[in-house]
Amino acid sequence: MHTLRSTCGGGLIQSGPVPLQNYQALLELCLKDKRLFTDDAFPAHISSIGTGALLKKLPQNLQWKRPHALHKSPVFYAANRKQLDLCQGLVENCWFLAALEALTFHQDILAAVVPQNQSFERKYAGIFHFRFWHFGEWIDVVVDDRLPVNEAGELLFVSSVYKNVFWGALLEKAYAKLYGSYEDLQIGQVSEALVDFTGGVNTRIKLAEAPPDLWDILTRATYSRSLMGCQTHLGTTKVLKNGLVAGHAYTVTGIRKVTCQYGPENLVRLRNPWGKIEWKGDWSDSSCKWELLSPKEKILLRKKKEDGEFWMSLRDFKIHFVDLVICKLTPDLMSQEDGKKWMYSLKSGRWVKGSTAGGSLGFCNGNFWMNPQYWLNVLPVEDSKRSPSTCNVVISLMQKHSTKHRNRAPHLFIGFLLYKVDLQYQESNRKLPPGFFTRHQPVNKHQVFLDEREVTHDFHLEPCVYVIVPSTLEPQQESEFILRVFSRKHVLREMGGNTSFTLSKEVFQKRDTNRSGKLDLVELHAAVQETGISLSNEVCNLMAIRYGDPDLQISFESFVCFMLRVEIMGEAFRNLTQDGKGIYLRESEGFCLDGNRTGFTLKPNRIPKDLRFTGMASIAGEVVATVKSCGSFRQKGKNCPLRTNNHKANPPRIVGLLPLGS
């Protein structure tokens, strides 16, 4: 058969981390033309493997071959296999396999990630697809079936114990495509893969500080179909004398309370994703501890088989493992009974330099309030059996990778603070003012900011109104994020106007009539009006100078920054009015704003008695445009025409409550 390249019918549309490829359309076109699919978006080339240390492990005669060239009877998936039966290859991604192992206990979830109506026989065209949850949405990743092998035809990366089974190798290839390359799978955490496979929310427990009710937590997690993984301590020796692998990810596959002659014992069942090398301590396959059980219980639990699965006591588990990750499923993946009990909400947002990237409270810059704020109303649950005084609420904050390659840009330190909201603020849709955060203490006073993709906390909250403020540790750091909340009953919405509208691509695409990817001045003004924000033509023109290209064309990215900064300036304006009406600024407030906040001094006769928001925006816009012009003058070797009363001591800048400069 000839090959069909992915640039043919079906097309490529760059959308998110991977090109949007229509699997069904490409498959049908391949079958029609009797050709095999070739994916140019993730080619059979060294660039798909990576550029780092992984290259040193590769054989000299690396080849890319399809399964039909490797086995006379290739099979996509063996449904009769109860265990994973996959082997790790040259890529050090035990975390990926440990998470995948957890999926095998939930065949319905595995089938959602690995569509099993794919075959090397019926409708075979060298094309396969897999589904991953990526930053708030399920995406379909298409790959061809060319796999890297050595000269002997052995797979270099993930392979199956059964040499004719290829779903694991193809899934790994799709996951590598999602994150940039095979090299990008070298370092990772089982918690990240569990979320990518399920869309769930992780809870991490440091076992050295495990709560007294750890066994109850494990029991509830098992009952609710949560997926669990863990990791051992780092060490200089790869395989320890006790049989555990240092710095290695394992899957928690079960728990059991047994009755011994001396009393009850809590056991945890674990599996090494390598499929071999097991624990040698108490309750291992060869342990004499099994003689303390009844014959029936011993036969039920004990299996003398080198398959990588073993039991250990909860006490030893807490000693030999660093942390436990519990991935709580979304209600649609829970059991029908549990799914009805939980609510799940997701909000997307971003920290933008100069407007919504206020940083944490630890940086005394007074801009913490500028961070996105989310209003959370925790509602009491009607339960005839009991009326708990507190409600279980899980809050998760996840940052998005800033590059296509997951390991090429370090994570920012992120976290969030949760505040109980006074009655006087509960009816307002406006952002809480700076004074609120100086007068109130957060519920989570000891919030630790972590340089991880996701930060999650469990709370037991009284039914009330709260505000969630996600932030980076340091101010002026940019990233997109998603905020997720699990509880029995709640309402979650963003505070501070129509940010959800302004961030919507729909408004931009609707006004981009010629599909150029940019808005001109007329289209920009129409788009701004559609979001519900009223700005004069003069202000729009000034903003176009600040955010546009030399032709005053605004890209989508610039449009988002522009709208966010207009909104934050409106919030600053309302917060500076002493009567709280947000309609005008009195003369003294104008002096405060322009004298102390921006570094510019405006003469009294230049400030109107009542300065309205549009006027303030116009003044700010003119200052920004002038500063931008100064930059152009300086680049050309000319003197800047801008003069201020205090420019020697205070050079022109835009900071603080008028976050229009970068």
C-alpha positions as CSV (number, residue, x, y, z in Angstrom):
1,M,0.0,0.0,0.0
2,H,1.1,3.6,-0.6
3,T,1.1,6.1,2.2
4,L,-1.2,9.1,2.7
5,R,0.3,12.1,4.4
6,S,-1.6,14.0,7.0
7,T,-1.5,17.1,4.9
8,C,-4.0,15.6,2.5
9,G,-7.7,15.5,2.9
10,G,-8.9,15.8,6.4
11,G,-6.5,18.7,6.8
12,L,-4.5,20.1,9.7
13,I,-5.7,22.8,12.0
14,Q,-3.4,23.9,14.7
15,S,-5.5,24.1,17.9
16,G,-4.0,23.7,21.3
17,P,-1.0,21.4,22.0
18,V,-1.5,19.2,18.9
19,P,-3.0,19.8,15.4
20,L,-6.7,19.1,15.2
21,Q,-6.9,16.0,13.0
22,N,-10.2,14.4,12.1
23,Y,-9.5,10.7,12.7
24,Q,-12.7,9.4,11.0
25,A,-12.2,11.6,7.9
26,L,-8.5,10.6,7.6
27,L,-9.4,6.9,8.1
28,E,-12.1,7.0,5.4
29,L,-9.8,8.8,3.0
30,C,-7.0,6.3,3.5
31,L,-9.4,3.4,3.0
32,K,-10.8,5.0,-0.2
33,D,-7.4,5.6,-1.7
34,K,-6.0,2.3,-0.4
35,R,-3.1,4.0,1.3
36,L,-1.5,4.0,4.7
37,F,-1.6,7.1,6.9
38,T,1.6,9.0,7.5
39,D,1.5,11.7,10.2
40,D,3.7,14.7,9.3
41,A,2.6,16.4,12.6
42,F,4.6,13.8,14.5
43,P,7.0,12.3,11.9
44,A,9.1,9.1,12.0
45,H,12.1,11.3,12.7
46,I,14.6,11.9,15.4
47,S,12.8,15.2,16.2
48,S,9.8,13.2,17.6
49,I,12.2,11.4,20.0
50,G,13.7,14.6,21.3
51,T,17.0,16.5,21.7
52,G,18.3,15.6,25.1
53,A,19.7,12.6,27.1
54,L,17.4,10.1,25.5
55,L,19.3,10.4,22.2
56,K,22.4,8.9,23.9
57,K,20.4,5.7,24.6
58,L,19.3,5.1,21.0
59,P,20.9,2.4,18.9
60,Q,22.9,3.5,15.8
61,N,20.6,1.7,13.4
62,L,17.3,3.1,14.7
63,Q,14.4,2.3,12.3
64,W,10.7,3.1,12.2
65,K,8.4,0.1,11.4
66,R,4.7,-0.7,11.4
67,P,3.4,-3.6,13.5
68,H,2.8,-5.7,10.4
69,A,6.5,-5.6,9.7
70,L,7.3,-6.7,13.3
71,H,4.8,-9.6,13.7
72,K,2.8,-11.7,11.3
73,S,-0.4,-11.4,13.4
74,P,-0.4,-8.0,15.2
75,V,-3.2,-7.3,17.6
76,F,-4.3,-3.9,18.9
77,Y,-5.7,-4.8,22.3
78,A,-6.1,-8.1,24.1
79,A,-9.3,-7.8,26.0
80,N,-8.8,-11.0,28.0
81,R,-5.8,-9.7,29.8
82,K,-6.6,-8.6,33.3
83,Q,-3.3,-6.9,34.0
84,L,-1.3,-4.3,32.1
85,D,1.4,-6.7,30.8
86,L,3.4,-3.7,29.5
87,C,7.2,-3.3,29.7
88,Q,9.0,0.0,30.1
89,G,11.5,0.9,27.4
90,L,14.4,3.3,27.1
91,V,12.1,6.2,28.3
92,E,12.1,6.5,32.1
93,N,8.3,6.8,32.4
94,C,7.4,4.4,35.1
95,W,5.0,7.1,36.3
96,F,3.1,6.8,33.0
97,L,2.8,3.0,33.3
98,A,1.8,3.2,37.0
99,A,-1.1,5.5,36.1
100,L,-2.0,3.2,33.1
101,E,-2.0,0.2,35.5
102,A,-4.6,1.9,37.6
103,L,-6.9,2.3,34.6
104,T,-6.9,-1.5,34.0
105,F,-9.2,-1.8,37.1
106,H,-11.7,0.4,35.4
107,Q,-12.3,-0.9,31.9
108,D,-14.9,1.7,31.1
109,I,-12.4,4.5,31.7
110,L,-9.6,2.7,29.8
111,A,-12.0,2.3,26.9
112,A,-12.6,6.1,26.9
113,V,-8.8,6.7,26.6
114,V,-8.1,3.7,24.3
115,P,-11.0,3.3,21.8
116,Q,-11.1,-0.4,21.3
117,N,-12.9,-0.5,18.0
118,Q,-9.4,-0.2,16.3
119,S,-7.8,-3.1,14.5
120,F,-4.9,-4.3,12.3
121,E,-7.3,-6.2,10.2
122,R,-10.8,-4.7,9.6
123,K,-10.6,-1.1,8.3
124,Y,-6.8,-1.0,8.9
125,A,-5.1,2.1,7.4
126,G,-2.1,2.7,9.6
127,I,-3.9,5.3,11.7
128,F,-5.0,5.1,15.3
129,H,-6.3,7.6,17.9
130,F,-6.5,8.1,21.6
131,R,-8.2,10.5,24.0
132,F,-6.6,12.5,26.8
133,W,-8.0,15.1,29.2
134,H,-5.9,18.2,28.6
135,F,-6.4,21.4,30.5
136,G,-10.1,21.2,30.9
137,E,-11.2,19.4,27.8
138,W,-11.0,15.9,26.2
139,I,-8.9,16.0,23.0
140,D,-8.4,13.3,20.3
141,V,-4.8,12.6,19.4
142,V,-4.1,10.9,16.0
143,V,-0.9,9.0,15.2
144,D,0.3,6.7,12.5
145,D,1.6,3.2,13.6
146,R,5.3,3.6,12.7
147,L,7.2,2.8,15.8
148,P,10.9,3.1,16.7
149,V,12.8,-0.2,16.8
150,N,16.4,-1.5,16.8
151,E,18.0,-3.5,14.1
152,A,16.5,-6.7,15.5
153,G,13.0,-5.3,15.2
154,E,12.5,-4.8,19.0
155,L,10.5,-1.9,20.2
156,L,12.7,0.7,21.9
157,F,10.0,2.2,24.1
158,V,6.9,0.7,25.7
159,S,6.2,-2.8,24.6
160,S,3.9,-5.7,25.6
161,V,4.9,-9.0,27.2
162,Y,2.9,-10.5,24.4
163,K,5.0,-9.4,21.3
164,N,2.0,-9.2,19.0
165,V,0.0,-6.6,21.2
166,F,0.7,-3.0,20.3
167,W,-1.9,-0.7,22.0
168,G,0.6,0.3,24.7
169,A,3.3,1.4,22.3
170,L,0.8,3.4,20.2
171,L,-0.7,5.0,23.3
172,E,2.7,6.1,24.5
173,K,3.4,7.5,21.0
174,A,0.1,9.6,21.2
175,Y,1.0,10.8,24.7
176,A,4.5,11.8,23.4
177,K,2.9,13.7,20.6
178,L,0.6,15.5,23.1
179,Y,3.6,16.7,25.1
180,G,6.1,17.3,22.3
181,S,8.3,14.3,22.1
182,Y,9.3,11.0,23.7
183,E,12.0,12.9,25.6
184,D,9.3,15.0,27.3
185,L,8.0,11.8,29.0
186,Q,11.4,11.2,30.7
187,I,10.4,13.1,33.8
188,G,6.9,13.1,35.3
189,Q,4.6,12.3,38.1
190,V,1.9,9.6,38.4
191,S,-0.5,12.3,39.6
192,E,-0.2,14.1,36.2
193,A,-0.8,11.0,34.2
194,L,-3.8,10.0,36.3
195,V,-5.4,13.4,35.6
196,D,-4.6,13.2,31.9
197,F,-6.3,9.8,31.7
198,T,-9.4,10.7,33.7
199,G,-9.9,14.4,34.1
200,G,-10.0,13.8,37.8
201,V,-8.7,15.9,40.7
202,N,-5.7,14.8,42.7
203,T,-5.2,14.8,46.5
204,R,-1.6,14.3,47.6
205,I,-0.8,12.9,51.0
206,K,2.8,13.1,52.4
207,L,3.0,9.7,54.2
208,A,5.5,11.0,56.7
209,E,2.8,13.4,57.8
210,A,-0.2,11.1,57.1
211,P,-3.4,11.8,59.0
212,P,-4.5,9.4,61.7
213,D,-7.5,8.4,59.5
214,L,-5.4,7.3,56.5
215,W,-7.0,3.9,56.5
216,D,-10.5,5.5,56.3
217,I,-9.3,7.7,53.5
218,L,-8.0,4.7,51.5
219,T,-11.3,2.9,52.2
220,R,-13.4,5.8,50.9
221,A,-11.2,6.2,47.9
222,T,-11.5,2.5,47.0
223,Y,-15.3,2.6,47.4
224,S,-15.6,5.7,45.2
225,R,-13.5,4.3,42.3
226,S,-10.7,6.7,42.9
227,L,-7.4,5.8,41.2
228,M,-4.3,5.7,43.4
229,G,-0.5,5.8,42.9
230,C,2.5,6.3,45.1
231,Q,6.3,6.8,44.9
232,T,9.3,5.5,46.9
233,H,12.1,7.6,48.4
234,L,15.0,8.5,46.2
235,G,18.2,6.5,46.7
236,T,21.7,5.9,45.4
237,T,20.9,2.2,44.8
238,K,18.3,1.5,42.1
239,V,16.9,-1.7,43.6
240,L,17.0,-1.8,47.4
241,K,17.6,-4.9,49.5
242,N,14.0,-4.9,50.5
243,G,13.0,-5.4,46.9
244,L,11.6,-1.9,46.3
245,V,13.0,0.3,43.5
246,A,14.2,3.8,44.7
247,G,12.5,6.8,43.2
248,H,10.0,4.6,41.5
249,A,6.2,4.9,40.9
250,Y,3.9,2.2,42.0
251,T,0.1,1.6,41.6
252,V,-2.1,1.0,44.6
253,T,-4.3,-1.9,43.4
254,G,-6.3,-2.7,46.6
255,I,-6.6,-2.7,50.4
256,R,-7.7,-5.4,52.9
257,K,-8.2,-5.6,56.6
258,V,-7.2,-9.1,57.8
259,T,-7.6,-10.8,61.1
260,C,-4.4,-12.3,62.5
261,Q,-3.8,-14.3,65.7
262,Y,-2.7,-11.1,67.4
263,G,-5.5,-8.9,66.1
264,P,-6.5,-7.0,62.9
265,E,-3.9,-5.8,60.3
266,N,-4.4,-3.3,57.5
267,L,-2.8,-4.4,54.3
268,V,-2.1,-2.4,51.1
269,R,-1.6,-4.1,47.7
270,L,0.8,-2.5,45.3
271,R,2.1,-3.2,41.8
272,N,5.4,-2.4,40.2
273,P,4.7,-1.3,36.6
274,W,7.8,-3.2,35.5
275,G,5.9,-6.5,36.1
276,K,8.7,-7.8,38.3
277,I,10.9,-7.0,41.3
278,E,8.8,-7.2,44.4
279,W,8.8,-6.2,48.1
280,K,10.6,-8.8,50.3
281,G,9.5,-7.7,53.7
282,D,6.4,-8.6,55.9
283,W,3.4,-9.8,53.9
284,S,5.5,-10.3,50.7
285,D,4.9,-13.5,48.7
286,S,7.4,-15.5,50.8
287,S,6.7,-13.9,54.2
288,C,5.9,-16.1,57.1
289,K,3.2,-13.6,58.2
290,W,0.7,-15.4,56.0
291,E,0.7,-18.3,58.5
292,L,-1.1,-16.0,60.9
293,L,-4.2,-16.0,58.7
294,S,-7.0,-18.5,58.3
295,P,-6.4,-21.0,55.5
296,K,-9.3,-19.5,53.5
297,E,-8.0,-15.9,53.8
298,K,-4.5,-17.0,52.9
299,I,-5.6,-18.8,49.8
300,L,-7.7,-15.8,48.8
301,L,-4.9,-13.2,49.1
302,R,-1.5,-14.9,48.8
303,K,-0.2,-15.5,45.3
304,K,3.3,-16.8,44.8
305,K,3.9,-15.3,41.4
306,E,6.6,-12.9,40.1
307,D,4.2,-10.5,38.5
308,G,5.3,-7.3,40.3
309,E,2.2,-7.3,42.6
310,F,2.6,-7.7,46.4
311,W,1.0,-6.9,49.8
312,M,2.6,-4.9,52.6
313,S,1.3,-3.5,55.9
314,L,0.0,0.0,56.1
315,R,2.7,0.7,58.7
316,D,5.5,-0.3,56.2
317,F,3.7,1.5,53.4
318,K,4.0,4.8,55.4
319,I,7.7,4.2,56.1
320,H,8.9,3.2,52.6
321,F,6.9,5.4,50.4
322,V,7.1,9.2,50.1
323,D,3.6,10.2,49.1
324,L,0.2,8.8,48.1
325,V,-1.8,10.3,45.2
326,I,-5.6,9.8,45.1
327,C,-7.2,10.8,41.9
328,K,-10.9,11.6,42.5
329,L,-13.0,11.0,39.4
330,T,-15.5,13.6,38.0
331,P,-19.2,12.7,38.7
332,D,-19.7,11.4,35.1
333,L,-17.0,8.7,35.7
334,M,-18.1,7.8,39.3
335,S,-20.5,5.0,40.0
336,Q,-24.1,6.1,39.3
337,E,-24.9,6.4,43.0
338,D,-21.8,8.5,43.9
339,G,-22.1,10.6,40.8
340,K,-25.4,11.9,41.9
341,K,-23.9,13.1,45.2
342,W,-21.2,15.3,43.8
343,M,-21.1,18.6,41.9
344,Y,-18.1,19.6,39.7
345,S,-17.4,23.1,38.4
346,L,-14.5,24.4,36.2
347,K,-13.5,27.9,35.4
348,S,-10.7,29.0,33.0
349,G,-8.6,32.1,33.6
350,R,-5.2,33.6,33.2
351,W,-2.7,35.8,35.0
352,V,-1.7,38.7,32.7
353,K,1.3,40.8,33.4
354,G,0.2,44.3,34.5
355,S,-3.5,43.5,35.1
356,T,-4.3,40.1,36.7
357,A,-0.9,38.9,37.8
358,G,-0.9,40.5,41.2
359,G,1.3,37.8,42.9
360,S,0.8,36.5,46.5
361,L,0.2,38.3,49.7
362,G,3.9,37.7,50.6
363,F,4.9,40.4,48.2
364,C,3.9,43.6,49.8
365,N,3.0,45.4,46.6
366,G,-0.7,46.0,47.4
367,N,-1.7,44.2,44.1
368,F,-3.0,40.9,45.5
369,W,-6.6,42.0,44.9
370,M,-5.8,42.3,41.1
371,N,-5.6,38.5,40.8
372,P,-8.7,36.8,39.4
373,Q,-11.4,36.3,42.1
374,Y,-14.0,33.5,42.2
375,W,-17.2,33.6,44.3
376,L,-17.9,30.2,45.8
377,N,-21.3,29.6,47.6
378,V,-21.1,26.4,49.6
379,L,-24.7,25.3,50.1
380,P,-26.0,22.9,52.8
381,V,-26.9,19.4,51.7
382,E,-30.4,18.2,52.5
383,D,-29.9,14.8,54.2
384,S,-32.6,13.1,56.2
385,K,-30.1,11.0,58.1
386,R,-27.8,13.7,59.2
387,S,-27.2,17.5,59.0
388,P,-23.4,18.0,59.0
389,S,-22.2,21.4,60.2
390,T,-19.4,21.4,57.5
391,C,-19.2,20.3,53.9
392,N,-16.4,18.6,52.1
393,V,-15.0,20.8,49.4
394,V,-12.1,20.0,47.1
395,I,-10.5,22.9,45.3
396,S,-7.9,22.4,42.5
397,L,-5.7,25.0,40.7
398,M,-3.9,23.9,37.6
399,Q,-1.4,25.9,35.5
400,K,-1.0,25.4,31.7
401,H,2.3,24.6,30.1
402,S,3.7,27.7,28.5
403,T,5.4,25.7,25.7
404,K,4.5,22.7,23.6
405,H,7.2,20.7,25.3
406,R,6.2,19.9,28.8
407,N,9.7,19.8,30.3
408,R,11.3,22.8,28.6
409,A,9.7,25.4,30.7
410,P,9.7,25.2,34.6
411,H,6.4,25.4,36.4
412,L,5.6,28.6,38.2
413,F,5.0,28.5,42.0
414,I,1.2,28.7,42.3
415,G,-1.4,28.5,45.0
416,F,-4.7,30.0,46.1
417,L,-6.2,31.6,49.2
418,L,-9.7,31.1,50.4
419,Y,-11.6,33.8,52.3
420,K,-15.0,33.8,54.0
421,V,-17.0,36.8,52.6
422,D,-18.8,39.2,54.8
423,L,-22.5,39.7,54.3
424,Q,-22.0,43.3,53.0
425,Y,-20.0,42.0,50.0
426,Q,-22.1,38.9,49.2
427,E,-24.5,40.6,46.9
428,S,-21.9,42.4,44.8
429,N,-20.4,41.1,41.5
430,R,-17.5,43.4,41.8
431,K,-14.0,42.3,42.8
432,L,-13.3,42.6,46.5
433,P,-11.2,45.8,47.1
434,P,-7.7,45.8,48.5
435,G,-8.9,46.7,51.9
436,F,-10.8,43.4,52.3
437,F,-7.6,41.4,52.1
438,T,-5.9,43.5,54.7
439,R,-8.8,43.2,57.1
440,H,-9.4,39.5,56.7
441,Q,-7.5,36.3,57.3
442,P,-7.7,33.4,54.8
443,V,-9.2,30.1,55.7
444,N,-6.0,28.4,54.6
445,K,-3.5,30.5,56.5
446,H,-0.6,28.2,55.8
447,Q,-0.9,28.0,52.1
448,V,2.3,26.7,50.5
449,F,3.0,27.7,46.9
450,L,4.3,24.8,44.9
451,D,6.1,24.6,41.5
452,E,3.8,21.8,40.3
453,R,1.2,21.6,37.6
454,E,-1.7,21.2,40.0
455,V,-2.2,22.3,43.6
456,T,-5.2,20.8,45.4
457,H,-6.6,21.1,48.9
458,D,-9.5,19.5,50.7
459,F,-11.6,21.7,53.0
460,H,-14.4,21.1,55.5
461,L,-16.3,24.4,55.2
462,E,-19.4,25.8,56.8
463,P,-22.2,26.6,54.3
464,C,-21.4,30.2,53.4
465,V,-20.0,32.5,50.7
466,Y,-16.3,32.4,50.1
467,V,-13.9,33.9,47.6
468,I,-11.1,32.0,45.9
469,V,-8.0,34.0,44.8
470,P,-5.6,32.0,42.7
471,S,-2.2,33.5,42.2
472,T,1.5,33.0,41.4
473,L,4.0,33.4,44.2
474,E,5.7,36.3,42.5
475,P,3.8,39.2,40.8
476,Q,3.9,39.9,37.1
477,Q,4.2,36.2,36.1
478,E,1.9,35.1,33.2
479,S,0.1,31.8,32.7
480,E,-3.2,30.4,31.9
481,F,-4.9,28.3,34.6
482,I,-8.1,26.3,35.4
483,L,-9.8,26.3,38.7
484,R,-12.0,23.3,39.7
485,V,-14.3,22.7,42.6
486,F,-15.8,19.5,43.9
487,S,-18.5,19.4,46.6
488,R,-21.9,18.0,47.4
489,K,-23.6,21.4,46.5
490,H,-22.1,24.7,45.5
491,V,-22.2,27.6,43.0
492,L,-19.0,29.0,41.4
493,R,-18.7,32.1,39.3
494,E,-16.0,34.7,38.5
495,M,-16.2,38.1,40.2
496,G,-15.5,41.4,38.6
497,G,-17.6,41.9,35.5
498,N,-17.7,40.0,32.2
499,T,-14.3,38.5,32.1
500,S,-15.7,35.3,30.7
501,F,-17.0,37.2,27.8
502,T,-13.9,39.1,27.1
503,L,-11.8,36.0,27.1
504,S,-14.1,34.3,24.7
505,K,-12.8,33.6,21.2
506,E,-16.4,33.8,19.9
507,V,-16.4,37.6,20.2
508,F,-13.1,38.0,18.5
509,Q,-13.9,35.5,15.7
510,K,-17.3,37.1,15.1
511,R,-15.8,40.6,14.6
512,D,-12.8,39.3,12.5
513,T,-15.0,39.3,9.4
514,N,-12.1,38.7,6.9
515,R,-10.6,35.9,9.0
516,S,-7.2,37.7,9.1
517,G,-6.6,36.8,12.8
518,K,-6.6,40.5,13.6
519,L,-9.0,43.3,14.3
520,D,-8.9,46.8,12.8
521,L,-10.1,49.9,14.7
522,V,-13.7,49.5,13.6
523,E,-13.8,45.8,14.4
524,L,-12.1,46.4,17.8
525,H,-14.6,49.0,18.8
526,A,-17.5,46.7,17.9
527,A,-15.9,43.8,19.8
528,V,-15.4,45.9,22.9
529,Q,-19.1,47.0,22.8
530,E,-20.2,43.4,22.4
531,T,-18.5,42.5,25.7
532,G,-20.6,45.0,27.5
533,I,-17.8,47.6,28.2
534,S,-18.4,51.1,27.0
535,L,-15.3,52.9,25.7
536,S,-15.1,56.0,23.5
537,N,-13.6,55.9,20.0
538,E,-10.7,58.0,21.4
539,V,-9.8,55.5,24.1
540,C,-10.1,52.6,21.6
541,N,-7.7,54.4,19.3
542,L,-5.2,55.0,22.1
543,M,-5.4,51.4,23.2
544,A,-4.8,50.3,19.6
545,I,-1.6,52.3,19.6
546,R,-0.5,50.5,22.8
547,Y,-1.6,46.9,21.9
548,G,-1.6,47.0,18.1
549,D,1.0,46.4,15.4
550,P,2.4,49.3,13.3
551,D,-0.9,49.2,11.3
552,L,-3.0,49.4,14.5
553,Q,-4.2,45.7,14.0
554,I,-5.0,43.8,17.2
555,S,-4.2,40.0,17.4
556,F,-6.3,37.8,19.6
557,E,-3.6,37.6,22.3
558,S,-3.4,41.4,22.4
559,F,-7.2,41.6,22.5
560,V,-7.3,39.5,25.6
561,C,-4.6,41.6,27.3
562,F,-6.4,44.8,26.2
563,M,-9.8,43.7,27.6
564,L,-8.4,42.4,30.9
565,R,-6.5,45.7,31.5
566,V,-9.6,47.8,30.7
567,E,-11.5,45.7,33.2
568,I,-8.8,45.9,35.9
569,M,-8.6,49.7,35.3
570,G,-12.4,49.9,35.9
571,E,-12.0,48.0,39.1
572,A,-9.2,50.4,40.2
573,F,-11.4,53.4,39.4
574,R,-14.3,52.0,41.4
575,N,-12.1,51.1,44.3
576,L,-10.6,54.6,44.4
577,T,-14.0,56.4,44.7
578,Q,-14.6,57.0,48.3
579,D,-18.4,56.8,48.1
580,G,-18.2,53.4,46.5
581,K,-20.5,54.3,43.6
582,G,-17.8,54.0,41.0
583,I,-19.1,56.9,38.9
584,Y,-16.6,59.7,39.3
585,L,-13.3,60.7,41.0
586,R,-13.2,63.9,43.0
587,E,-10.3,66.3,42.5
588,S,-8.3,65.0,45.5
589,E,-8.7,61.4,44.4
590,G,-7.4,62.4,40.9
591,F,-4.3,63.9,42.5
592,C,-3.8,60.6,44.5
593,L,-4.2,58.5,41.4
594,D,-1.9,60.5,39.1
595,G,0.6,61.8,41.6
596,N,1.4,58.8,43.8
597,R,0.4,55.8,41.7
598,T,2.0,56.4,38.2
599,G,5.0,58.6,38.8
600,F,3.4,61.4,36.8
601,T,2.3,64.8,38.2
602,L,-0.7,66.5,36.5
603,K,-1.2,70.2,37.2
604,P,-4.4,71.0,39.2
605,N,-5.9,73.1,36.4
606,R,-5.6,70.1,34.1
607,I,-7.8,67.8,36.2
608,P,-11.5,68.2,35.9
609,K,-13.5,68.5,39.1
610,D,-15.3,65.3,38.4
611,L,-13.2,62.9,36.4
612,R,-15.2,60.0,35.0
613,F,-13.9,56.6,34.1
614,T,-13.7,57.3,30.4
615,G,-11.8,60.4,31.1
616,M,-9.4,58.6,33.3
617,A,-9.0,55.8,30.7
618,S,-8.3,58.5,28.1
619,I,-5.6,60.2,30.3
620,A,-4.0,56.8,31.0
621,G,-4.2,55.9,27.3
622,E,-2.5,59.2,26.3
623,V,0.3,58.7,28.9
624,V,0.9,55.1,27.6
625,A,0.9,56.2,24.0
626,T,3.3,59.0,24.9
627,V,5.6,56.7,26.7
628,K,5.5,54.3,23.8
629,S,6.4,57.2,21.5
630,C,9.3,58.1,23.8
631,G,10.6,54.6,23.2
632,S,10.5,55.2,19.4
633,F,12.3,58.5,19.8
634,R,15.0,57.0,22.0
635,Q,15.6,54.2,19.5
636,K,16.1,56.8,16.8
637,G,18.6,58.7,18.9
638,K,16.3,61.6,19.6
639,N,15.3,63.3,22.8
640,C,12.0,62.2,24.3
641,P,9.4,65.0,24.1
642,L,7.8,64.0,27.4
643,R,8.4,66.2,30.4
644,T,7.2,65.7,33.9
645,N,7.7,67.8,37.1
646,N,9.5,65.0,38.8
647,H,11.0,63.0,36.0
648,K,14.5,63.0,37.5
649,A,13.5,61.4,40.8
650,N,10.6,59.5,39.3
651,P,11.2,58.4,35.7
652,P,8.0,57.9,33.6
653,R,6.4,54.5,34.3
654,I,2.9,52.9,34.6
655,V,2.5,50.7,37.6
656,G,0.1,49.9,40.4
657,L,-3.6,50.7,39.9
658,L,-3.3,51.7,36.2
659,P,-1.8,48.5,34.9
660,L,-1.5,49.5,31.3
661,G,2.2,49.3,30.8
662,S,4.3,46.1,30.7
